[in-house]
Amino acid sequence: MNIVADESINRSIVTELRRNGHNVLYIAEVAPTIDDAKVLQYANQNRSLLFTEDKDFGELVF
């Protein structure tokens, strides 16, 4: 499964997901402070599950 983990996700969770065979792009590693809309756009374009604890994404989706 392809997952985009927002920087609000704890690194230990990302590590465990990767250990279990998931392909995880961790925003904190590749583009910290990137705009939420760009994170959502990347996840959509790459058909990835977006994993976040940031409630602001709800406003972007609905």
Protein Blocks (a to p, Z undefined) as FASTA:
>chain_A
ZZdddfkbcfklmmmmmmnopacddfklmoghiafklmmmmmmmnopacddfbfklmmmm
ZZ
